[in-house]
Amino acid sequence: MKKLPKETPVYLFLGFLESGKTKFIQETLEDERFSQDNEKTLLLVTEEGIEDYQTIRFAKAENVELVVIEDKEQLTEEYLTKLQLECGAERVVVEYNGTWMLEDFFNAMPEGWIINQIMTFFDATTFLNYNANMRQFTFDKIQNTQLVVFNRYVDSIDKMELHKIVRGISRRCDIVYERTNGQADFDDIEDPLPFDIDAPVIQIEDKDYAFFYRDLTENLEAYIGKKVKFKG
């Protein structure tokens, strides 16, 4: 009887439709370095855009099992376990639907599946519109990510606008602006806190509470021995 590995690394690629997820995963699986250990890979695709996977170009195509999941109801521990056992996958790569909440996937992960990397992709030309109309999905895809990539970036787009939205959700992830020519600009914008952490009493306005709470959890040492005033 087949058994699941004790640990299965999971690589999650998040973002809205046509944000560049497929292209990045395609290039990753074409890279010999990603496949040098001959690990069996389960590629879960939960949305299909204009661009299709060219599986024949994968570095170790024979080691990749591509499965399309069209219905969110299929996201169950039983089904994902069945898929892994059938193909003998030693790692899982997921192109996740931008309109599915990430918690649904986390709740369905079989025992032993461990998130190894989360990357989130957005089309820089449409991001502000998506954020204005689908804020809950934007927040969901950024809050746990390690890297946000803004594809199709052009100089007419204000980096600060994009930066502020990401930093309002997470201060820990890296941000990259990738141009159509492949050139990547790494975000180096410094984020001064909207309150004086060196004041005798640190005053936290209602609008700044989220920044305070996030900085407190990430930089606790800086607050030890300090007085803080905020509305509870």
N, C-alpha and C positions, 0 to 999 in steps of 0.2 A: 504494500500500500504506500503510495506516494505521500510524502510529508513536505510541508512548507519549510523553507530555510528558516533558521532562527532569526535572522535579520535580513530584510530585503530593502535596499535603499530605493527611495522614491524621488524622482526629479519632476517637480511641478512647474509647468509653464502656463501662466495666467494672462488674461487680457481679453479684450473684446474682439469680435470678428474682424478679420483683415488687419490685425495689429502687428503681424510679423511673427507670430508663434510658429507657424508651420515652416517658414523659411529657416528660422533659427534651429529648430529641431532637425530638419533635413540636413543642414550643414553640420550639426553636431554628430549625427549618425553616419555621415560620410567621413568624419575625421577618424583616421586610424588610431589615434591616441585614445579616443573614447571606447574603442572596441578591441584594444590590444590584449585584454585578458580573456577574450572569447566568451564573455558572459552572455547568457541568454537574456534577451530584453523583451519585455512586454510593453508595446507602445499602445496606450489607450488614447483614442481620439474621440472627444465628446462633442465636437462640432466640426462640420466640414465647410470650408470656405471655397474660394475660387481656385486656390492653389492646392494641387494634390501631391501626395507623397510619391517620390520616385524611388521606390524601395530597391530597385535594381542598382541604384547608385550608392546604397548604404555600404559602408566598409565591410561589414560582415552581415550581408543581407540574410543569409541562411540562419542567423542567430536572432533575428527580429521577428516577432509575431505582432502584426498590426490588427487591432480590434477596434471597431467603431461602436460607440455607445450612443444611441440616438435618444433614448428615453431615460430621464433622471431616475425613474423607478428601478432601473437596472443597477443603480449604485447601491448594492448590498454587499455585506461581507461575504455572504455565501457565493454570490456570482463572481466577485473578484477573486476569491479563493479558488473557485473552479477554473477560471481563466489561467491563473498562475500555475496550477497543478497540471493543466492540459499541455502547456507549452514548456513547463520546467523553468520558468523565468527566474533569474537571479537578481534582476533589478527591474524597475518599472519607470517608464517615462510617460507623463500624462500631459496631453494638450487639453486644457480644461475650458469648458464652456463659460464665456464671460457673463452669462445671465443665470448661472447656477451658483448658489452660495457655496463657499468653500467648506463650510461646516458639514454639508451633505457628504462630501468626499471623505473628510476626516472621520465622520461617524461610520463610514462604510469600510474603512481600511482594515484588512485582515490583521490578525495578531502577528507581530514581527515586522510589519511594514513601518519603516522609519523615514521621515522626511529628511532628505539629504540636501536638497537645494530647492529654493523657490525663486523664480524669476517672473516678473510681470512686464508685459509689453503693451504700449499704447501707440496709436497713430497720433503724432503731435498735432496734426492738422484738424483732428476731430475731437481731441481729448476734452477740451473745455466744454463742448456741447454735450458729450457723454456725461461729464461730471455734473453739469447743471441739471440734466434730466434723469440720470441714473446714479445718483450720488451713493446710494447704499451699495451698489455693485463696485463702484470705484473704491470705496472704503474697504470693502471686503477683500479686494484683490491686492491692496497695498499694505494692509496692517501687519501681515506676517511675512512679507516678501523680503528678500535680501538685496534685490536689485530691481530698479525700475528703468526700463529702456523706452525712451521716446523716439520712435522711428519717424522717418520722413521729416525730420526737423529742418526748418529753414530760418534764416536770420530774421525774417519779419515776425516770427513768433517770439513773444516775450518769455524768456527763460524763467524770469522771476515769478510769473503767473503760475507756471507749471510747478516750479520749485515750492512755492508756498502751499499749494494744494497737497503735494506729497508730504511736506514737512508737517503739515497740520494733522496728518494721519500717523506718520512714522518718522522719527528722527534718526533711526538706526540704519535704514537701507541706503545703498548707494544709488546715484542717479546718473544716467548716461543719455546724452542727446546724440542720436545717430542720424547723419545726413544721408541723402540719397546716393551720394558718391562713396558711401562706406566709411567716411571719416567720422570718428566718434569724439564728442566733447564731454569730458567728465565734469560733473557738477562740483564746483569749488566755492559755491556761495556760502558764506558764513551766516549762521543763524543766531543773532543776538536775542537773548530772552526778552520778552516784552515786560519784564519787571526787574527791579534792582536786587540781585541776590546778595549784595553786600550791605544793604540798608539795615539799620538797627532792627526795624520790623519790615519784613518783606510783604508788601501789599499786593495781593492777587485780585485783580478785577474779575468779574464774572466771565467776561469774554476770554480771559487768559487762563482760566482754570485748567483747560485741557493741556495747555503747554506746561503748566506747573506740575500737574499730576504725572505727565509723561517724563518730565525731567527729573522729578522726584524718584520715580521707579528706576530710571537709568543712571542717575547720578546722586544717589542717596547720601554719599559721604559729604557732599557740598552743603547739605542742609542740617547736618548734625550740630546741635547747639544753637541753631538759629531760631528766631521767632518769626512766625508766618501768620498773616491775617487774611482770612478768606471767608466767604459766606458758605456755610455748611447746610 
